[in-house]
Amino acid sequence: MHFEILKTQGKARAGILHTPHGPIPTPVFAPVGTQATVKAVLPRDLREIGASLVLANTYHLHLRPGDALIRDLGGLHQFMAWPGPILTDSGGFQVFSLTQINKIDEDGVTFRSHIDGSTHRLTPEASIRIQENLGADIIMCFDQCPIPKDRTVVEPAVRRTMDWAARCRETHPDDSQQALFGIVQGGIFEDQRARSADFLRTLDFPGYAIGGLAVGESKSEMYATLDFTVPMLPADKPRYLMGVGEPDDLIQAVMRGVDIFDCVIPTRIARHGSALTRNGRINMRNREYTSADIPLDEGCTCYTCQHFTRAYLRHLVRARELLAYTLLSIHNIHFLVQHMQAMRDAILAGSDLAVYRDTFLQQYMG
């Protein structure tokens, strides 16, 4: 894997991340396929939408169906019939999100399965072995994602994440075709982010992620943290902001120099009957759409908007028809992919990205 920066505008970058399963134009949004599937969306539709990267999850796939089984069946690409690049999360976020069923120590995490209550052990070495079995193009160091505003939790988590990153780097072979990214932690504290980034740079990872944001801090705190964290990362390596996918957050982060994003938002809100539009998020259960003979978003080129009306989609949502989840997910992913493409086009063309930001946010935020 190697990263090519084609053009910059201010801190924003347009580039290409070359991987064994094809190029990833950046900046890029990756739909989340936690269980080796982007919920309710076929791989064929993801390709048609223009998605170039999909995320899957180490913790969940280790528990079910098992990473060894996926390896024996040809790896994630063959297993889920997705020919493009894949990124796997290390399981570190589940250390944060499933705190009630795990116990952290210096060596790793002992946890009870959320499926059947069985006990499992996840260490940096185990996380790397699982991700090697899964066969993703980009894999992540095992980390501890702390509560971002609690220094008493952040400081030991940063130290532990640094120790675990060194162990992941030692475990992962240098000649692997999988690119191992380090994860910068540190909450909203500049000194802790600097401590984490300084150490990770010594390990010379092919890419760097910013973890531990969008998990409890305000938007202004997240942007301020990005302001001082992004410049700490190598300029010639891809930068990945984990778990962020709100349209306004995406453009704010791109303008601060972030290249890669992932989030469950487009499919999660689809399952709750909501859609992303240029005029903001809308709830398809609302009565005002009962006879609305217009697409979700005027001018949108996705399959959903080209074939179906708001009235029909409201009917599907209220009837709890499964097709509602597919059509809304297709539209929402398309919306974010096109949002990223518009930013990339602006950078490459040399047009004012700030004008796009201001115009987009004025319409989207109302």
N, C-alpha and C positions, 0 to 999 in steps of 0.2 A: 504494500500500500504506500502511496505517496500523495502529497497534497500540493496542488498547483494553484497559486493565487493569480488570477487573470487581471484583475483590476481592483482598485480601492477607491473609496470616496469617503474622506474623513477617516473614521475608524472602521467603517463598513467595508466588507470584502466580498467579492464574487470570485469563486474558484471552482475547482474540480477535485474531488477526492477519488483517486483511482483505487479500485479494489479488485480482488480476483473475480468478483461476479458483476463487474461493470462499473462505470463512472457514476459518481454522485455529484450533480451540480449543486453548489452551495451559494447562498444559504439555503438550507433544506429543512423541511418538516417531515418527521418520520411518524406515520401512524403506528399505534401500539398493537401488537399481536401477542399479548401476554401468554396465551396458551397455544402458540403456534398458529394463531388465526386472528386477523383483524375482525372483530366481532361483526357478524352479519354481512361481511363484504367478501366477495370472491377475489382470488388473486388476479383473475382476468380483469375485473373491474378496477383493481388498484393500478394495474398497468395502464388501462385506458384513462384513468384519472391523471396519471403522470407521476405517481409516487415512485421514488427511486430508492427508498430505504425503508425497511420495516424493523421494528423492535420486537424481541421476544424476551421471556423472563426465565432466568436460571432457576430460581427457587421453585416456581410453579412447575416447570417442565421436569425438574429433578424428582419432584414428588409424583407427578403424573404426566406422561406415561412412563417416565424414567429416561435419563439421558443416555444410558447404555443402549436401551432399545432404539432410541432415535439414531444413535451412532451406527448400530447394526443395520438400520434401514436406510442408510445412505446420508445421514445428517439432516439438519433442519431444512435446507433448500429442497431436497428431494421429498422429505416427509410432508412438508406443507405446500409443495408444488409452487414455490416462489423462486424464480430464477435470479432475482436481483439481489443486491447487498442486504445483509441482515446484521443487526447489532443486538447483542444480548446484555441485559443488565445483570450485574453480578449476584443479586440477591440482597445487596446491602440495604436497599430501601425497605425491604420486608423486615429487616432488623428494627427499623423505625416504626413502620406501620403496624407491625404485629407484636408490639412490645409486651402485650399481655400473655403471649404464649412462647416467649423466648427468654434466655438468660445469657448475657454477654460477659465474657471474661477476656483476658489478654490474648488467649490463643485463638478464640473464635466465638461462635454462637451455638448454643444448644437450644433447639426449639421443638415444639410439638406441632405436628402436622395439623393444619386447619381442616384437613379432609377427614382424617380418621383418628387423630390424637396420638399417633405414633411418634416416638422420639427420634430426632435426627441431629446430626452435627454438621455445621458448616464452618469451615476454616478458609483462609486465603488459598491454601493449596487445593482444598476440595473444590472451591468455586472455580479455580482455573481448570481443574480436570473436568468438571462438568461442562464448562464452556467449550473446552476442546472437543469433548464428545458431541456437543450440539453443532459445532462447526461453523459458527457465525464468522463473518468477515471482521467485525469489530467486537472486541470483548472488553469487559471492564474489570478493574481492580475491585476486590472486596473492600468495602468501606463501612464506616458507621456514620449514619446520617443523624445528626443531633437536632434537638429543638434549637432553632437558630438564634433565639434571643436570650438563652440561659447560659451565661459564661461558665458556670460550674459544670455544666454538661458538655459544652462545646470544647473546652480545653482538653479534657481526657480523650474525647472522641477524635480530635485532631491528632493527638499523639498516637492513638491506637490505629487510626487510618494510615498514618505514615509508616508505622511498623508493618501493617498488613500489605501496604503497597510494595514495600521492599521484598516481602516474602512472595508476593504475586510475581514480581519482576524476576526473581530468582527461579521460580517454578516454571515460568513460561519460556520455552526455548527461543533463542534469538533467531533461528532460521524458520520459525513458524510463519505461515501465510496469514495467520490471524494477527490483527493489530491490537495490541493491549494499550488501553487508555488509562492514565492515572486520574484520580478524582480529587479535586481540591475541596476541602471542607473548611469550616471556620465560622459558620453562622454569619451574623452581620458584623463581625468584629474584624477590622482591618488587620490588626496585628496577627490574629489567628489565621486569616487567609494568607497573609504573607509568609507566615511560618510554614503552612502547608505547601504553598506553591514553591517556595524556595527549595524545600526538600525534594519535591517531586521532579523539579527540573534537573536535579542531579542524577536522577534515574533515567533521563532521556527517553521518555515515552514518545511514541509516534503521534500521540494526540492527548489532549487534556480536557477533562470534563469539570464543570462547576456543579457541585452537588449541594444539597441542603438548602435550596431556595424554593419559594412557592410552597412552603410547608408551615406557614403560620405567621410570617412577617407581612407587613404592609407592602403595597406596590412601591411606594416611595423608598422604603427600606431595601427592597430587592434591587431597584435601579441604582441606589447609592452603593450597594455592595458590588454590583457589576462595574460601576464606575472605577472602583479601586482594584477589583480583582482581575478583570480582563487584561489590563496592561501588565500584570504580573506573569502572564503566560507567554510562551515563545511565539513570536510573530509568524514564524514559518510553519507552525503546526495547527491542525484544526482544533477549534474550540467548541465544546458541546455543553449546552445548558440543559441539564436533565429535568424532565418532567414539567416543562413550561410550554403552553400552547394557546393561551388566550391571544386573540389577534393583536390587541394593543401591546401586550408584553413582547410578542414576536418582533414587532417593528422597533420597539425601544431597545431590545437586546441586539438586533442586527446593527443598529446604528452605533452600538457600543463595541462591535467587533466580534459577535458570536456567529458561528457558522452552522451549527447543527442543533436541532430541537426535537423533542418527542413529547407526546402527551396523549392521555386517554380522552381528552375533552370532546373531540368530534364524534366519537362513537358513544361515549357515555351520555352526552346530552341528547343524542338521537334516540337512545332507549328511553329517555324521559319525555320524548315528543317535542324537542326543541331544535331549531335550525339557526345557523349563522347566516346573516345576510349583510349586505353593505350598509344597511340602516340599523344594524344591531341584531341581537339575539331575539328570536320570536318563539312563542309557545303555540304549537299547532292545535292545542286543545281549546284555544280561545274561540268564543262564539263568532267573532267578527270574520273568521275564515270559512264559515259554513258554506257560503255560496261564492267564495272568491275564485273567479275563473281566470286566475293569473298564476304564473310560476312562483316558486319560493322567492326567487331573486331575479328581477328583470335583467336580462342581458347575460345571465349565467349560462355557460355552455355545457354543464354537466348533464348526464343522462336523465336525472330526475327532473331538472328544470326544463329540459327539452321535450318531455313527454307527459308530465303530470301537473295538475293544478294544486293550489293550496287547499281547495275544497276537498279534492280526493285524498290528499295527505292527511287532512284533519279527520276525514272519515276513517282512514286506516288506523290512525292513532287512537281514536275513541273506541274503535272496534277491537283494538289490541291485535290487529293483524300483523304477522311477522314481517310482511313486506314493508311496513312502515319503518322498521328499524334499518332495513337495507337501504331504502331510498333516502332516508334522512342522513344515514351515515355516508353514503356516496356523495351527497351534496356537501356535507360538512367537511369531509376530507378534501374534496375538490376545492372548496372555498379557501382552505388554508394552504394547499399546494399552489393555487393561483396567486394567493397573497405573497408567498415566498418568491414565486416567479416574477411578479411585478417588481419586487424589491431588487431582485437579481438583475432584471432587465434595466432598471434605472441606473444601477451601479455600472453595468457594462456600457450603457449608452452615454454615460456622463451627464444624464439629466439629474436635476436636483432631487435627491432622495428625501430631503427635508420637506419639500413641497408635497411629495407623495404621502409622507407621514402625516403632515398637517391636514391634507385633504381627506385622507382615509379616516383619521381619527375624528375629524369634525363630523363626518357622515356616520361613522360606526357608533361613536359615543353619543351622538345626538347633541 
